[in-house]
């Protein structure tokens, strides 16, 4: 009895450009044997990897749109399958008409990240590279975008493969030695096994450190400005942003809702949130703003508590400070030093940091920027920063822990070898070599549709 032929993957289609109107809109289609679909769409056979002007036709051969068709036969395509790209005019109605025509011809609507997932499953890229696609799209600073491009080109994956190869070589040496127990210690000494292990440990520690920095580039941190009304929170936001993002007046309570602005400090995205002044108020709108302020405070990575430098920390400021969540980094910012003749400065007392500045004139703001970098744990790595996700950090920490555990095993070679195996598996989780299907579903579901 003949075995059944393997089933072909179904065909998926999606609008690959951002929602809205634009000069150009792109629909991407991926599946098996798409040349007939291309013919049905255009009335002519497609030329592989050749841009050609076409008319996109409906079922009655009426023109839907005019544009360019690109045909990438498998396996030389993004997904490793046949891929069509329909480049038409970027109106939402036209895009939906073209997409509906693709569905009529046998495609189904793609799920978020499904194109990248097929590229991963077909060996066109590993998991770290696939994630770099989404990171590049979402990058909020130039440094983050450049780091994502390096990961997409395979720089991060290459480091993981080098570590894996080094672990495999050491595992082969150790496991071969287990067959000759009377010579194992002498053999391992001659092969400098512990030196190799230390080199792997040092390389892992370096990658983990750069990955931590890359995680900062990717996600940044939330900085919330709090304080009494009219202490200069909006002025500080505008100063950090370099433009008038928040309304500034002498009237207390001007800010009624949270105002968000993302700034870059040495490439790190800092999400600054200006909030309503914290005070008791009978104004119902301002009261809602105060409630929202406390919600933003609960999500803060760093709290900047602003006070008027002319008055210093007052009883009301101490009341606010006591109500702030424990364990969140905070800096007391003494603003308006230009009005009281105080020089810009940083001070620290019992671990509590204060920065004296003028948001209006910009004096001392660089001190605050440096303090935010210190709290973030940032130190420059040049072009070698790895744009890492939390799961990468977890896997790298686990791998480093297994390598350090192997170093502690000494002559217990069976345990030594087991720790090396577990370290290799942890590194494999980064590139997807040892990644469960349910985790893949979670990862790719966070991608945008069309990628």
VEXRO-126781 format. One line per 4 residues: number of its first residue (from 1); for each residue x, y, z of N, C-alpha, C. Coordinates in pm, whole numbers. Example, Ala and Ser with C-alpha at 12.3 -4.5 7.8 and 13.67 -1.06 7.14 Angstrom:
<nodes>
1 = 1319 -569 780 1230 -450 780 1320 -330 780 ~ 1285 -225 708 1367 -106 714 1290 3 787
</nodes>
This chain:
<nodes>
1 = 85 -120 0 0 0 0 88 124 0 ~ 59 218 -91 140 339 -98 107 430 20 ~ 214 494 70 192 592 178 131 717 118 ~ 44 783 192 -20 904 138 82 1013 113
5 = 58 1093 9 149 1204 -20 140 1308 90 ~ 253 1373 122 249 1475 227 158 1590 186 ~ 82 1639 282 -10 1748 252 66 1879 233 ~ 22 1956 134 86 2085 110 36 2188 209
9 = 121 2284 247 74 2387 339 -34 2471 273 ~ -129 2518 354 -232 2603 297 -172 2738 261 ~ -246 2812 179 -198 2942 133 -251 3051 225 ~ -163 3143 263 -203 3252 353 -180 3385 280
13 = -259 3485 318 -248 3617 257 -279 3723 361 ~ -216 3839 346 -240 3950 439 -191 4079 377 ~ -249 4189 420 -194 4321 386 -69 4342 470 ~ 44 4365 403 172 4374 473 210 4516 510
17 = 141 4616 457 170 4754 491 79 4801 603 ~ 118 4910 666 45 4960 783 -96 5005 745 ~ -191 4994 839 -327 5039 810 -329 5188 776 ~ -428 5227 694 -440 5367 656 -418 5386 507
21 = -403 5511 468 -384 5544 327 -239 5576 299 ~ -192 5534 182 -56 5563 142 -42 5552 -8 ~ 72 5595 -58 95 5587 -201 99 5445 -252 ~ 151 5355 -170 166 5214 -209 114 5125 -97
25 = 45 5019 -134 5 4916 -40 52 4781 -91 ~ 89 4691 1 144 4561 -37 63 4450 26 ~ 28 4352 -55 -33 4228 -5 66 4116 -27 ~ 86 4038 76 180 3925 69 101 3795 73
29 = 140 3700 -12 76 3569 -19 186 3464 -12 ~ 165 3358 66 263 3250 77 192 3116 76 ~ 249 3021 4 191 2888 -3 264 2803 -105 ~ 200 2698 -151 261 2608 -249 200 2633 -387
33 = 287 2632 -489 241 2641 -629 148 2759 -652 ~ 204 2880 -638 122 3000 -650 121 3059 -791 ~ 192 2998 -886 191 3051 -1022 50 3057 -1081 ~ -35 2954 -1060 -172 2964 -1111 -251 3080 -1049
37 = -229 3107 -922 -297 3220 -859 -250 3351 -923 ~ -120 3362 -946 -67 3483 -1010 -129 3502 -1149 ~ -144 3391 -1222 -204 3398 -1356 -350 3444 -1347 ~ -423 3389 -1250 -563 3427 -1234 -577 3574 -1194
41 = -481 3625 -1118 -485 3763 -1073 -453 3862 -1185 ~ -366 3820 -1279 -313 3915 -1376 -340 3879 -1522 ~ -378 3754 -1547 -400 3711 -1684 -273 3679 -1759 ~ -160 3670 -1691 -34 3637 -1756 52 3557 -1659
45 = 138 3466 -1710 224 3387 -1622 329 3477 -1556 ~ 359 3454 -1427 455 3541 -1360 599 3504 -1394 ~ 686 3605 -1399 830 3584 -1417 896 3584 -1279 ~ 969 3476 -1246 1031 3472 -1113 1124 3591 -1088
49 = 1107 3652 -970 1194 3758 -921 1210 3872 -1022 ~ 1105 3902 -1094 1105 4011 -1191 984 4101 -1167 ~ 1012 4228 -1143 902 4322 -1121 835 4353 -1253 ~ 705 4332 -1260 632 4358 -1383 506 4436 -1358
53 = 480 4534 -1444 356 4611 -1431 239 4525 -1478 ~ 134 4518 -1394 19 4433 -1425 -110 4504 -1388 ~ -218 4447 -1436 -351 4486 -1389 -406 4371 -1307 ~ -448 4399 -1185 -505 4296 -1098 -653 4282 -1132
57 = -696 4160 -1161 -830 4134 -1215 -919 4063 -1116 ~ -1049 4091 -1123 -1143 4016 -1040 -1190 3894 -1115 ~ -1290 3823 -1063 -1335 3698 -1121 -1394 3719 -1261 ~ -1442 3840 -1290 -1499 3870 -1422 -1399 3941 -1512
61 = -1272 3936 -1474 -1163 4000 -1549 -1177 4152 -1554 ~ -1248 4209 -1458 -1251 4354 -1445 -1133 4399 -1360 ~ -1080 4516 -1391 -959 4563 -1324 -993 4612 -1182 ~ -923 4554 -1085 -935 4600 -946 -839 4716 -922
65 = -716 4700 -972 -612 4800 -950 -499 4773 -1049 ~ -408 4868 -1061 -287 4851 -1138 -168 4861 -1045 ~ -64 4783 -1074 53 4787 -988 161 4691 -1033 ~ 233 4638 -938 348 4551 -966 327 4416 -898
69 = 357 4309 -969 354 4174 -914 497 4122 -904 ~ 531 4068 -787 659 4001 -767 632 3857 -728 ~ 703 3765 -793 683 3621 -770 817 3560 -730 ~ 818 3501 -609 939 3436 -557 910 3287 -541
73 = 954 3202 -635 930 3058 -621 1010 2999 -504 ~ 953 2897 -443 1025 2826 -337 1149 2760 -396 ~ 1256 2745 -317 1268 2785 -176 1332 2923 -158 ~ 1354 2996 -268 1425 3124 -259 1326 3237 -233
77 = 1272 3236 -113 1175 3338 -73 1186 3360 77 ~ 1114 3459 127 1119 3489 270 1074 3371 354 ~ 964 3305 312 910 3194 392 965 3058 353 ~ 1035 3050 240 1077 2920 188 972 2853 103
81 = 852 2914 93 745 2866 6 736 2961 -115 ~ 646 2931 -207 614 3030 -310 557 3154 -242 ~ 604 3271 -285 556 3396 -228 519 3492 -341 ~ 402 3553 -328 361 3661 -417 353 3790 -337
85 = 397 3899 -401 376 4031 -342 303 4116 -445 ~ 187 4166 -406 106 4250 -492 120 4394 -444 ~ 183 4477 -526 204 4617 -490 106 4704 -568 ~ 8 4756 -495 -93 4840 -557 -100 4975 -491
89 = -205 5049 -518 -225 5177 -453 -269 5155 -308 ~ -223 5244 -221 -237 5218 -79 -366 5263 -15 ~ -476 5253 -85 -604 5284 -23 -662 5162 47 ~ -724 5179 161 -776 5062 235 -881 4983 158
93 = -965 5050 79 -1069 4979 4 -1005 4894 -105 ~ -908 4951 -178 -839 4876 -283 -767 4756 -224 ~ -699 4776 -110 -626 4666 -47 -722 4554 -7 ~ -836 4590 47 -932 4487 88 -991 4415 -33
97 = -1010 4485 -143 -1060 4420 -264 -958 4319 -317 ~ -829 4357 -317 -725 4265 -362 -713 4147 -268 ~ -721 4173 -139 -711 4064 -43 -829 3968 -58 ~ -949 4023 -78 -1067 3938 -98 -1051 3852 -223
101 = -988 3907 -327 -965 3830 -450 -868 3715 -423 ~ -766 3737 -341 -674 3629 -306 -746 3519 -229 ~ -837 3558 -141 -915 3460 -65 -1005 3381 -160 ~ -1065 3447 -259 -1147 3377 -359 -1066 3271 -432
105 = -937 3298 -451 -851 3206 -525 -787 3099 -436 ~ -832 3089 -311 -790 2977 -227 -706 3012 -107 ~ -671 3138 -87 -592 3175 31 -683 3193 151 ~ -624 3192 266 -695 3230 389 -618 3346 452
109 = -685 3418 542 -620 3531 607 -513 3481 703 ~ -396 3542 695 -283 3501 779 -304 3546 923 ~ -251 3469 1016 -250 3506 1156 -129 3596 1184 ~ -129 3670 1295 -12 3752 1327 116 3669 1331
113 = 218 3715 1262 348 3649 1264 358 3521 1184 ~ 254 3487 1107 253 3356 1043 356 3346 930 ~ 385 3455 861 488 3451 757 625 3425 819 ~ 655 3494 928 784 3474 996 792 3334 1056
117 = 679 3285 1108 680 3150 1164 711 3048 1055 ~ 653 3063 937 683 2969 828 830 2980 787 ~ 883 3102 787 1025 3119 755 1112 3044 856 ~ 1075 3048 983 1148 2976 1087 1134 2825 1069
121 = 1011 2777 1050 988 2634 1037 1053 2576 911 ~ 1068 2659 808 1130 2613 683 1280 2637 679 ~ 1337 2677 792 1482 2690 800 1540 2813 733 ~ 1457 2914 704 1508 3036 642 1574 3128 743
125 = 1537 3114 867 1599 3191 975 1573 3116 1105 ~ 1656 3143 1207 1630 3080 1336 1538 3171 1418 ~ 1507 3127 1539 1407 3199 1617 1455 3338 1657 ~ 1583 3350 1691 1636 3481 1729 1627 3579 1612
129 = 1654 3532 1491 1643 3618 1374 1498 3656 1346 ~ 1407 3559 1362 1265 3588 1340 1216 3695 1437 ~ 1258 3685 1562 1219 3786 1661 1279 3922 1627 ~ 1398 3920 1566 1461 4047 1527 1380 4120 1421
133 = 1304 4047 1339 1216 4111 1241 1116 4200 1314 ~ 1049 4145 1415 951 4223 1492 1020 4335 1568 ~ 1138 4308 1623 1209 4411 1699 1249 4528 1610 ~ 1287 4500 1486 1323 4607 1394 1203 4695 1363
137 = 1088 4633 1343 965 4709 1316 928 4796 1435 ~ 947 4744 1556 902 4813 1676 1008 4905 1736 ~ 1129 4907 1680 1239 4985 1739 1199 5132 1753 ~ 1224 5188 1871 1186 5328 1896 1306 5422 1899
141 = 1428 5368 1882 1547 5452 1873 1637 5398 1762 ~ 1729 5483 1716 1822 5442 1611 1910 5327 1660 ~ 1956 5335 1786 2043 5230 1839 1970 5096 1844 ~ 1842 5098 1883 1765 4974 1887 1747 4916 1747
145 = 1722 5003 1649 1705 4956 1511 1834 4893 1459 ~ 1947 4956 1486 2074 4901 1439 2105 4767 1504 ~ 2074 4756 1633 2097 4629 1702 2006 4521 1647 ~ 1880 4556 1614 1788 4458 1556 1838 4411 1420
149 = 1892 4503 1340 1946 4465 1208 2060 4367 1224 ~ 2147 4389 1323 2258 4295 1346 2206 4157 1383 ~ 2103 4153 1468 2045 4024 1505 1978 3958 1385 ~ 1910 4038 1304 1844 3984 1186 1945 3926 1087
153 = 2063 3987 1078 2166 3938 987 2238 3815 1043 ~ 2208 3781 1169 2264 3657 1226 2376 3676 1324 ~ 2408 3801 1364 2520 3822 1455 2496 3755 1590 ~ 2377 3772 1647 2344 3711 1775 2342 3558 1762
157 = 2279 3509 1657 2271 3364 1636 2410 3303 1618 ~ 2499 3373 1547 2634 3321 1528 2705 3303 1663 ~ 2684 3397 1753 2745 3383 1887 2688 3262 1959 ~ 2557 3242 1946 2496 3125 2010 2550 2995 1950
161 = 2571 2993 1819 2623 2872 1754 2767 2845 1795 ~ 2846 2952 1811 2985 2932 1856 2988 2875 1998 ~ 2902 2926 2084 2895 2871 2219 2849 2726 2217 ~ 2751 2696 2134 2703 2558 2123 2814 2466 2074
165 = 2888 2508 1972 2997 2425 1919 3103 2400 2027 ~ 3135 2504 2105 3235 2487 2211 3186 2390 2317 ~ 3056 2398 2351 3000 2305 2449 2998 2162 2394 ~ 2965 2147 2266 2963 2013 2205 3103 1952 2207
169 = 3204 2031 2171 3341 1980 2172 3382 1935 2312 ~ 3347 2014 2412 3384 1978 2549 3303 1857 2596 ~ 3175 1850 2557 3094 1733 2594 3151 1605 2533 ~ 3192 1611 2407 3250 1494 2341 3375 1448 2414
173 = 3456 1544 2455 3579 1511 2527 3547 1444 2660 ~ 3456 1505 2736 3424 1451 2869 3356 1315 2858 ~ 3261 1301 2766 3188 1175 2757 3275 1063 2702 ~ 3371 1097 2617 3465 995 2572 3555 949 2686
177 = 3588 1043 2773 3674 1009 2887 3604 916 2984 ~ 3471 920 2988 3397 832 3079 3419 685 3046 ~ 3458 655 2923 3483 516 2884 3617 465 2935 ~ 3700 555 2985 3834 515 3035 3854 576 3173
181 = 3781 525 3272 3781 588 3404 3918 593 3471 ~ 4006 497 3438 4137 497 3503 4226 609 3452 ~ 4191 669 3340 4276 774 3283 4206 910 3277 ~ 4087 918 3334 4004 1035 3306 4067 1166 3353
185 = 4122 1169 3475 4175 1295 3525 4296 1340 3446 ~ 4387 1246 3418 4506 1281 3342 4469 1326 3201 ~ 4372 1259 3141 4329 1293 3005 4268 1432 3000 ~ 4183 1463 3099 4119 1594 3102 4219 1706 3126
189 = 4320 1678 3207 4423 1779 3232 4501 1807 3105 ~ 4537 1701 3032 4611 1721 2907 4527 1796 2804 ~ 4396 1771 2805 4308 1837 2709 4265 1977 2756 ~ 4312 2018 2874 4281 2150 2931 4129 2173 2935
193 = 4058 2074 2987 3911 2081 2990 3862 2198 3074 ~ 3925 2221 3189 3878 2329 3275 3906 2466 3213 ~ 4016 2476 3139 4043 2603 3070 3937 2629 2963 ~ 3899 2525 2892 3794 2540 2792 3662 2581 2857
197 = 3632 2519 2970 3509 2552 3040 3509 2697 3085 ~ 3624 2744 3134 3633 2882 3179 3616 2979 3061 ~ 3669 2943 2945 3653 3028 2827 3505 3037 2787 ~ 3434 2924 2796 3290 2924 2766 3217 3010 2868
201 = 3253 2996 2996 3187 3075 3100 3207 3225 3078 ~ 3330 3264 3044 3359 3406 3021 3282 3459 2900 ~ 3273 3379 2795 3201 3422 2676 3052 3435 2704 ~ 2998 3339 2779 2857 3345 2816 2827 3468 2901
205 = 2915 3497 2998 2895 3613 3085 2897 3742 3004 ~ 2986 3748 2905 2994 3868 2820 2867 3884 2737 ~ 2820 3775 2676 2698 3782 2594 2580 3822 2681 ~ 2571 3766 2802 2460 3798 2891 2462 3946 2929
209 = 2581 4000 2955 2591 4141 2989 2545 4229 2873 ~ 2587 4196 2751 2546 4274 2635 2397 4255 2605 ~ 2345 4136 2637 2202 4111 2617 2119 4194 2715 ~ 2168 4207 2839 2097 4293 2936 2089 4436 2884
213 = 2200 4485 2827 2200 4619 2772 2104 4629 2654 ~ 2102 4524 2572 2011 4522 2458 1866 4520 2499 ~ 1837 4453 2611 1698 4453 2660 1654 4595 2695 ~ 1749 4676 2746 1718 4816 2774 1688 4891 2645
217 = 1768 4862 2540 1746 4927 2411 1608 4892 2355 ~ 1566 4770 2380 1439 4723 2322 1319 4779 2396 ~ 1321 4773 2530 1202 4808 2606 1213 4943 2677 ~ 1338 4986 2705 1357 5111 2777 1302 5103 2918
221 = 1266 5217 2974 1207 5216 3108 1109 5332 3121 ~ 1012 5311 3210 907 5410 3234 948 5503 3347 ~ 952 5632 3318 989 5733 3417 868 5823 3439 ~ 817 5826 3561 697 5902 3593 734 6025 3675
225 = 684 6141 3631 705 6267 3702 590 6289 3799 ~ 621 6304 3928 516 6326 4027 554 6446 4113 ~ 456 6498 4182 480 6610 4272 356 6696 4285 ~ 367 6799 4366 256 6890 4383 235 6970 4254
229 = 119 7032 4241 96 7116 4123 196 7230 4114 ~ 231 7266 3990 311 7385 3961 455 7377 4012 ~ 512 7256 4018 653 7244 4055 741 7227 3932 ~ 680 7223 3812 760 7220 3690 769 7084 3623
233 = 673 6995 3648 678 6862 3586 666 6874 3434 ~ 571 6955 3388 553 6971 3243 673 7040 3179 ~ 732 7134 3249 851 7200 3197 966 7101 3182 ~ 979 7010 3280 1086 6911 3272 1061 6815 3156
237 = 935 6774 3135 903 6688 3021 942 6758 2890 ~ 905 6884 2876 937 6958 2755 1088 6971 2736 ~ 1158 6992 2845 1304 7006 2837 1368 6876 2792 ~ 1324 6764 2848 1380 6633 2810 1344 6599 2666
241 = 1222 6634 2625 1176 6601 2489 1234 6694 2385 ~ 1276 6814 2426 1331 6909 2331 1224 6983 2254 ~ 1099 6977 2298 990 7049 2231 875 7065 2329 ~ 780 7152 2292 666 7179 2378 563 7067 2366
245 = 574 6967 2451 481 6855 2447 369 6870 2549 ~ 393 6946 2655 293 6964 2759 269 7113 2781 ~ 146 7147 2819 109 7286 2844 173 7332 2974 ~ 237 7448 2969 302 7504 3087 241 7641 3116
249 = 186 7658 3236 134 7788 3280 166 7803 3429 ~ 140 7920 3481 156 7943 3624 35 7897 3704 ~ -67 7849 3633 -190 7806 3701 -174 7663 3748 ~ -191 7639 3876 -180 7504 3930 -290 7415 3874
253 = -256 7290 3848 -355 7194 3801 -378 7197 3653 ~ -284 7253 3576 -301 7259 3430 -307 7120 3370 ~ -217 7031 3415 -213 6895 3361 -324 6813 3424 ~ -415 6764 3340 -529 6687 3390 -516 6539 3356
257 = -433 6505 3259 -419 6366 3216 -271 6338 3195 ~ -236 6211 3188 -97 6173 3168 -54 6209 3026 ~ 62 6272 3014 121 6305 2885 248 6223 2870 ~ 255 6144 2761 367 6053 2741 457 6102 2629
261 = 587 6086 2649 684 6120 2546 802 6023 2560 ~ 844 5966 2448 961 5878 2449 1082 5958 2401 ~ 1184 5960 2484 1309 6026 2448 1418 5921 2444 ~ 1531 5953 2383 1644 5860 2375 1762 5920 2450
265 = 1816 5844 2543 1938 5883 2613 2042 5776 2582 ~ 2143 5811 2504 2244 5717 2455 2179 5594 2390 ~ 2070 5619 2318 2003 5513 2245 1897 5439 2323 ~ 1890 5459 2454 1790 5389 2536 1659 5466 2531
269 = 1548 5401 2496 1419 5470 2498 1371 5491 2642 ~ 1352 5615 2678 1302 5650 2811 1161 5704 2791 ~ 1063 5633 2846 923 5672 2832 887 5762 2951 ~ 884 5892 2927 858 5989 3033 709 6020 3037
273 = 651 6010 3156 508 6034 3173 489 6151 3269 ~ 435 6261 3217 399 6376 3299 259 6353 3352 ~ 238 6378 3480 110 6345 3543 50 6467 3611 ~ -77 6453 3646 -145 6559 3720 -81 6577 3857
277 = -77 6702 3902 -22 6729 4035 -102 6660 4144 ~ -32 6606 4243 -97 6532 4350 -142 6627 4460 ~ -271 6644 4471 -330 6726 4576 -477 6690 4590 ~ -534 6728 4703 -679 6712 4720 -748 6822 4640
281 = -850 6785 4565 -918 6881 4479 -1067 6848 4470 ~ -1146 6953 4453 -1291 6934 4434 -1328 6932 4287 ~ -1231 6963 4201 -1256 6962 4056 -1267 6816 4010 ~ -1382 6774 3956 -1399 6632 3920 -1303 6587 3810
285 = -1271 6676 3715 -1179 6638 3607 -1038 6622 3662 ~ -997 6718 3745 -863 6707 3804 -852 6585 3895 ~ -963 6551 3964 -960 6434 4051 -936 6307 3971 ~ -998 6298 3852 -973 6183 3764 -826 6179 3724
289 = -770 6297 3695 -628 6304 3660 -539 6254 3772 ~ -571 6289 3895 -493 6243 4010 -500 6091 4022 ~ -621 6035 4000 -636 5890 4006 -549 5822 3899 ~ -547 5882 3781 -464 5825 3675 -316 5838 3707
293 = -279 5943 3778 -141 5959 3821 -97 5839 3905 ~ -181 5799 3998 -144 5685 4084 -136 5556 4005 ~ -217 5541 3900 -206 5422 3817 -73 5421 3741 ~ -31 5536 3693 99 5544 3624 213 5517 3721
297 = 201 5566 3843 304 5542 3944 321 5393 3970 ~ 210 5320 3970 217 5175 3996 294 5101 3888 ~ 303 5159 3766 373 5094 3655 513 5150 3633 ~ 557 5239 3719 683 5311 3697 805 5223 3727
301 = 910 5243 3646 1042 5187 3678 1123 5286 3762 ~ 1103 5413 3735 1170 5520 3809 1069 5631 3834 ~ 1071 5686 3956 984 5798 3990 1071 5922 4013 ~ 1040 6030 3940 1104 6158 3964 1007 6243 4046
305 = 1041 6263 4173 956 6343 4261 1007 6487 4258 ~ 930 6576 4195 973 6714 4179 929 6799 4297 ~ 1019 6888 4339 988 6987 4441 1042 7121 4394 ~ 989 7228 4449 1035 7362 4417 1162 7389 4498
309 = 1273 7417 4429 1401 7436 4498 1397 7554 4594 ~ 1308 7649 4574 1299 7764 4664 1240 7726 4798 ~ 1160 7619 4799 1093 7580 4923 1149 7452 4984 ~ 1218 7372 4902 1269 7246 4951 1157 7145 4972
313 = 1188 7037 5042 1090 6931 5066 996 6974 5177 ~ 869 6987 5143 768 7029 5240 694 6908 5297 ~ 610 6934 5394 534 6826 5458 450 6751 5355 ~ 389 6826 5262 306 6761 5160 391 6672 5071
317 = 515 6713 5042 605 6630 4961 639 6500 5034 ~ 659 6511 5165 690 6390 5242 569 6297 5247 ~ 449 6355 5248 328 6272 5243 319 6196 5111 ~ 350 6265 5000 353 6200 4869 457 6090 4868
321 = 574 6121 4922 685 6024 4921 646 5898 4998 ~ 579 5915 5111 540 5799 5192 438 5711 5120 ~ 360 5770 5031 257 5694 4960 310 5625 4835 ~ 432 5657 4792 487 5595 4673 520 5449 4699
325 = 510 5362 4599 534 5219 4621 679 5192 4661 ~ 696 5100 4753 832 5063 4797 901 4982 4687 ~ 1032 4993 4682 1110 4913 4588 1126 4975 4452 ~ 1061 5088 4425 1076 5157 4296 1182 5265 4312
329 = 1277 5267 4218 1381 5369 4222 1317 5508 4213 ~ 1372 5601 4290 1319 5737 4285 1431 5838 4299 ~ 1410 5954 4240 1503 6065 4247 1423 6189 4286 ~ 1473 6263 4383 1411 6390 4416 1474 6499 4330
333 = 1392 6565 4249 1440 6669 4158 1401 6804 4216 ~ 1502 6883 4254 1481 7019 4303 1485 7111 4182 ~ 1367 7150 4135 1356 7229 4013 1354 7380 4047 ~ 1374 7461 3945 1369 7607 3953 1487 7667 4030
337 = 1605 7605 4015 1723 7659 4084 1761 7796 4029 ~ 1715 7828 3907 1747 7960 3849 1679 8072 3926 ~ 1575 8039 4005 1502 8141 4080 1555 8161 4221 ~ 1652 8078 4261 1703 8092 4398 1856 8089 4405
341 = 1922 8102 4288 2067 8115 4288 2144 7991 4328 ~ 2087 7872 4308 2155 7746 4341 2218 7689 4215 ~ 2338 7632 4229 2407 7572 4115 2356 7430 4090 ~ 2363 7383 3965 2327 7243 3936 2415 7149 4017
345 = 2354 7043 4070 2432 6951 4153 2357 6820 4170 ~ 2433 6718 4208 2378 6589 4248 2424 6563 4390 ~ 2334 6518 4474 2372 6483 4611 2308 6351 4649 ~ 2365 6286 4748 2312 6158 4794 2326 6150 4945
349 = 2219 6110 5011 2219 6096 5156 2143 5971 5194 ~ 2212 5878 5258 2152 5750 5297 2087 5678 5179 ~ 2155 5686 5065 2105 5617 4946 2000 5693 4868 ~ 1950 5806 4922 1849 5885 4853 1918 5990 4767
353 = 1888 5990 4638 1956 6078 4542 1869 6200 4514 ~ 1935 6316 4510 1868 6440 4472 1946 6505 4358 ~ 1875 6567 4266 1936 6642 4156 1877 6782 4157 ~ 1966 6881 4153 1924 7021 4152 1939 7074 4008
357 = 1829 7125 3952 1831 7167 3811 1730 7277 3785 ~ 1737 7329 3663 1636 7423 3614 1581 7369 3483 ~ 1457 7322 3487 1394 7272 3365 1372 7385 3265 ~ 1350 7505 3315 1325 7618 3227 1448 7655 3146
361 = 1566 7651 3209 1690 7689 3141 1773 7570 3096 ~ 1742 7452 3144 1817 7332 3104 1938 7305 3188 ~ 1968 7390 3283 2086 7371 3368 2066 7250 3458 ~ 2164 7159 3460 2159 7042 3547 2081 6925 3491
365 = 2016 6941 3375 1936 6831 3319 2027 6715 3278 ~ 2150 6744 3234 2243 6636 3201 2275 6550 3322 ~ 2277 6610 3441 2298 6532 3563 2183 6431 3581 ~ 2062 6476 3550 1947 6387 3562 1955 6275 3458
369 = 1995 6308 3336 2008 6205 3233 2109 6099 3276 ~ 2223 6142 3329 2325 6045 3373 2272 5959 3488 ~ 2192 6020 3575 2137 5944 3687 2039 5838 3638 ~ 1960 5871 3535 1868 5772 3479 1944 5657 3415
373 = 2055 5685 3346 2137 5579 3288 2196 5491 3398 ~ 2237 5553 3508 2294 5474 3619 2190 5379 3676 ~ 2069 5428 3696 1963 5343 3750 1930 5230 3653 ~ 1932 5261 3524 1902 5158 3424 2011 5052 3417
377 = 2130 5084 3468 2241 4989 3462 2309 4989 3327 ~ 2302 5102 3257 2356 5110 3121 2506 5139 3123 ~ 2580 5067 3042 2718 5105 3010 2741 5072 2863 ~ 2802 5162 2793 2812 5153 2648 2892 5030 2605
381 = 2843 4962 2501 2911 4846 2442 2942 4869 2294 ~ 2923 4991 2247 2946 5016 2105 2844 4944 2019 ~ 2893 4879 1913 2806 4814 1816 2775 4669 1852 ~ 2822 4621 1968 2809 4479 2000 2688 4446 2087
385 = 2605 4544 2116 2489 4518 2202 2392 4425 2132 ~ 2340 4328 2208 2244 4231 2155 2104 4275 2196 ~ 2015 4295 2097 1878 4338 2127 1799 4216 2177 ~ 1805 4195 2307 1752 4071 2366 1612 4090 2421
389 = 1541 3979 2426 1411 3971 2491 1428 3902 2626 ~ 1323 3910 2707 1330 3851 2841 1358 3701 2834 ~ 1299 3631 2736 1322 3487 2728 1468 3457 2693 ~ 1533 3546 2616 1676 3528 2588 1757 3540 2717
393 = 1723 3640 2798 1796 3659 2924 1778 3538 3016 ~ 1656 3486 3022 1630 3369 3107 1714 3250 3060 ~ 1717 3227 2928 1793 3114 2873 1942 3132 2896 ~ 1994 3253 2877 2138 3277 2896 2177 3265 3042
397 = 2092 3314 3132 2121 3298 3275 2125 3151 3313 ~ 2030 3074 3260 2027 2930 3289 2152 2862 3236 ~ 2194 2896 3114 2313 2836 3056 2437 2868 3140 ~ 2448 2995 3181 2562 3034 3264 2560 2960 3397
401 = 2441 2943 3455 2430 2869 3581 2474 2724 3566 ~ 2440 2659 3455 2482 2520 3433 2633 2511 3411 ~ 2690 2607 3341 2835 2606 3320 2908 2624 3453 ~ 2859 2715 3537 2922 2735 3667 2902 2612 3756
405 = 2788 2546 3744 2767 2422 3820 2861 2313 3773 ~ 2887 2307 3642 2982 2208 3590 3120 2231 3647 ~ 3159 2356 3661 3291 2388 3716 3304 2340 3859 ~ 3193 2337 3933 3197 2296 4072 3195 2145 4090
409 = 3165 2070 3982 3155 1924 3995 3292 1858 4010 ~ 3396 1922 3957 3530 1865 3971 3542 1731 3902 ~ 3576 1628 3980 3603 1495 3925 3476 1413 3901 ~ 3361 1464 3939 3236 1390 3916 3194 1410 3770
413 = 3256 1332 3680 3242 1359 3538 3102 1337 3486 ~ 3027 1242 3542 2891 1222 3495 2807 1348 3518 ~ 2822 1408 3636 2749 1531 3665 2803 1648 3582 ~ 2933 1649 3562 2997 1751 3479 2937 1748 3338
417 = 2928 1630 3281 2874 1614 3146 2726 1652 3140 ~ 2651 1618 3245 2508 1651 3247 2487 1802 3250 ~ 2567 1874 3327 2554 2020 3332 2587 2083 3196 ~ 2685 2027 3127 2718 2077 2994 2601 2054 2898
421 = 2536 1938 2907 2423 1909 2820 2309 2008 2847 ~ 2284 2036 2971 2176 2128 3006 2209 2271 2963 ~ 2335 2308 2971 2377 2439 2923 2354 2451 2773 ~ 2386 2345 2699 2365 2346 2554 2216 2359 2522
425 = 2130 2290 2594 1986 2300 2570 1936 2441 2597 ~ 1987 2505 2702 1944 2642 2734 1981 2738 2622 ~ 2101 2724 2567 2142 2810 2455 2056 2780 2333 ~ 2023 2654 2312 1939 2616 2199 1801 2677 2204
429 = 1753 2713 2324 1623 2777 2336 1624 2916 2272 ~ 1739 2981 2269 1748 3115 2210 1722 3109 2060 ~ 1786 3016 1992 1774 3006 1847 1655 2921 1803 ~ 1591 2852 1898 1473 2773 1865 1501 2626 1846
433 = 1626 2583 1869 1660 2442 1850 1587 2353 1950 ~ 1565 2406 2072 1496 2329 2175 1376 2410 2227 ~ 1290 2454 2138 1175 2538 2177 1045 2463 2154 ~ 960 2462 2256 831 2391 2247 737 2465 2153
437 = 646 2388 2090 551 2446 1995 461 2549 2060 ~ 422 2527 2186 332 2623 2249 402 2757 2271 ~ 533 2753 2299 608 2877 2313 619 2949 2179 ~ 636 2873 2072 640 2935 1940 510 3009 1911
441 = 398 2949 1949 270 3014 1928 260 3147 2001 ~ 310 3151 2124 308 3275 2201 397 3380 2137 ~ 517 3339 2095 614 3433 2037 559 3497 1911 ~ 514 3414 1816 473 3469 1687 338 3538 1692
445 = 256 3508 1790 126 3575 1801 141 3723 1832 ~ 258 3763 1880 283 3904 1914 336 3984 1797 ~ 361 3917 1684 406 3987 1564 286 4058 1501 ~ 315 4155 1413 206 4219 1340 162 4129 1224
449 = 39 4148 1179 -12 4069 1067 63 4111 940 ~ 98 4013 856 173 4040 736 322 4018 752 ~ 363 3985 879 505 3956 905 521 3814 957
</nodes>
